Amino acid sequence: MGIGSIGILSPGEMGAAVGRSFRSHGHTVVAALNGRSERTRALAAECGIANVGSIDQLVRQCDLILSILAPAAATVAAQQVAGAMQATAARPLYVDCNSIAPQSARKAADFIAAAGGRFLDGALIGAPPGGAQVVHLYVSGAGAEDLGAVETDHVQVRVLGAEVGEASALRMCYSAFGEGLVALAAQLLVAAERFGVAPSLRSELLENRGTAYEWLLRDLPAVAPRAQRSVREMEEIALAFEAAGLTPKPFQGVAELYRWIADALAAKPVSAAEARSGRELIRRLGQS
């Protein structure tokens, strides 16, 4: 299929960077920014993403729509786009790139299919693309190979298979490994602070688990600002794992950890030092 115009729902940090990469390869990139925040509007403008206003206009004007949202907004967005498809008779290809459980992706697919649209399951893995940073866009579903038409130097498309849910399953496992382990490790480090054994634990970790400890301290400042968003993502992981016959309890617990982190950080603005240093952030959480 020919893909000339691409819609981004919604151009946050990741969505805007992906849209910028598509623009650099000759695609028209637009977003529906009615009701969106000033930050989202600024990111879109910075990346050259045009505002078409409403979801209806987005559906009318695009060959492809990528949904790149907080997990809690994924199903609602699919419903809105399905409604716009029915209202406009336009049928762009819809790719859900959100961090949601396979069953949530299939629910979104049902909305799009009921409107006569075509759905692909997607998973964006990596930091926002640009410079030397490349993001991998995994896709699954019937005709997933069609998305290869939009591959760029910074957005690499990787086809998984013909089943909706495969890309979401990969994303769930990847997030469980990344954000999940970071939250668990953060809790044990906070416990060491409160027990008064943090210096001794740090020495042992550096000596025996240095690589893992350094990875945690590097990733924690980046994860902390997304803590509230991660609550729902961990809940989606719990749903996904339960459907696979595994206990959902560990990631229900991790969701609670992120809720605690979000609440602790919301009580007082994060300092510049805490935003740069995992150790400083752990000290702050230990005092909360």
Secondary structure, DSSP 8 states (H G I E B T S, - for coil): ----EEEEE--SHHHHHHHHHHHHTT-EEEE--TT--HHHHHHHHHTT-EE--SHHHHHHH-SEEEE---GGGHHHHHHHHHHHHHHH----EEEE-SS--HHHHHHHHHHHHHTT-EEEEEEEESS--BTTB-EEEEEESTTGGGGGGG--SSEEEEEEESSTTHHHHHHHHHHIIIIIHHHHHHHHHHHHHHHT-HHHHHHHHHHHSHHHHHHHHHHHHHHGGGHHHHHHHHHHHHHHHHHTTS-SHHHHHHHHHHHHHHHHHHTS---HHHHH-HHHHHHHHHH-
